């Protein structure tokens, strides 16, 4: 049985370890925290949203970023302080604009395929993660935003996703608690929501039942490979220890770029900070006033999800500020204000803020596949759709690892025959 190390215990690493274990590999997962899903997979927007598959590589995104640069509360905020990493990422981001249509359709196709795996794994393993099949409603306050969404809908349809335009009256029927005036919306009844942290923790437990060794509290210092064996060097109170495996998969989120460089690869992941608030629905009035249907507000770049009966999650915005994990009050305030404006009956006294760093590739497509060395693999860079895409990219990654195993066995058999 071939041994594989998986670096990272977020949603991508856990799903990768699970998928590899189901293929019969001996898997060891390394995670720096004491538990799974403690960073970007802790408190995201909660959406499993094929309808949010539009990549950001569009001219309008660049113009908005420039316009909002001096607004601390802007949906998209770029720290103007230059760095080679940031400059190279934005150069590649602009270079990928011609691929906007194809990548949007391809992302929708991946997201639809991912649903089948994610839901079947949850059912098979008995994972309770506050799943709601209520769909996602995209809301628009003006004609321009609505018409752009109509263009996006045509791209999503190329990827196999159907979403329908709805009038303001239909929007009220879909989600009666929504306040405000709107031009129209788009509704995707096949989308869903849930708690990413609960799901990841549950799948990590399932992976361990399949034989995965989950090593938590591991400070992975270095990765190395000679193409035949891979080494993982970790540090603890007693010093450094070296583990040897047949192969290694990097699922390390925003740390993937650093690990890739150690292995001789370039994976230009940039940390794009997102914020969320979890509103505690402690009183009956708030529970009645909070929505059950998930929303995506394209103007403010915010999403919302109902998590069980007593929690309401609002998340979004994008901040290009390096590896800064600070939770800024001026970035949290717009999320609270959005709740007060759209759902005035919800009490926002009990709000838990959070921030996480999304690992984004410049073309907004996940990096899934083989590195320069045959036993090095990557499953990272999913950006704002990490949970939505995680199940299918884990399966695709397992395909790559399995193909590598077959090729190595074929080579050994050929040498023996010779």
Phi, psi and omega in degrees: 000125182284143182259135182231132173264133174248124183260111178119129182247031171274195183300321183288316180295318181293316179295325178295314179299318180296313181296321179292320179297323178293339177270359176095012177277153172272111191246135171238125181255132179250126179224134185287333180272170181286345183220165176286155171059048182255000177245248186293340178268017184271313188212056180282190185290347175084002184270139166254086202240089170297332180288351177255029185280355180299124176285161186271358185283076183221147182302326181295329178295318179297315181296318179295319179300318178293320182293324186269000190302329184262006179257115182295335181261015184291148177301325177238119184233128180242121173292120184291350180298123187280151169211154181298320179301311182295316181296317180294323180295313181293326176298317178289327176300312179294323179296339181269359180303321178298341181266008185307310185294311182297316183292327176296314179296319180295322179294320177298319180298317177297317183296321178295317179296324183296326182305315186299316179293313185299312182293322181290322178296317180299318180292318181297322185263358179066043183269122176263115182224034177059039182294132174232127175260063182253000181080178178230132179252119174270130186244143183224134182264348181220167184294320183298314179296320180295318181292323175297321179296327177295321176296318179297321180301323178293324177291319178297324179297327175300328178273002176098006182259131177252126170225149188244146175289143179227147178279167176303324178294317178294325177300317179296324179291324180289316179224091186296338184280349185290124178259160176114176181248132186226150177283322181171186181203178174228135185239131177242102186284348181275349179282166184214175177219165177179185182261110183297324182294313178299318182296313184295317178298318179295320180288328176297319177296320178295321178298319178296323176296333177277357177109000178292134174269112180260114180255108181262164181067032184256119176270093181284117183267316186215150171236144179212153178208142173251012181093342180245317176234155178236144181239137176241119181256120180241156180239141172218194184296337182266002179114198183267144176229145183247129177248140179249139179222167175285330180206168181221140176241125179267114177232044194264022177058229184288348176275356185297326180298316180295315180293323179298320179298323178296333183263006177085017181242158175246114177234099191276061175284135175242142179279110179254110187286136172236155181241156172213159169231144173248114182269124178280118180267076189276344183242153182304323182296318179293322179296324177285329184275345181277146182286154172256334176274137179286144182238153169226117181260104186292331181293316182265352183059042179242147175236158178221151178214143174268122181249100184069201181274334194241016177222146179225118184256132173234131186212163175148206186065162179222128182232118178264094186217036178067213184269024179288124180251012181299142174264106186268133181297323182287348175264336178279326185304317179299331178290317177294317179299324180296318178297314181298326182281316186273333182222069188298342179278355180273128178282121182255026176291323183256092183233128179254114180275157181204155174218143178218157182257111178283132176275109186243133169275154183299327180269006178066014178254139180294149176269109183228118178150200188265145175273195180296326178263144191296339182252019177245131184226157180228138170217090189200175174078033184280351178061226185280000181241032183302311181288319182302321186261349193302319185293317183286324179290330175295319178293317178297320179295318178299325175300314179300314182295320180294321177297320177297320178297316180296320180294320179293319179294323178295320179295318180295319180296321179295321179293321180296321181292325179291000000 
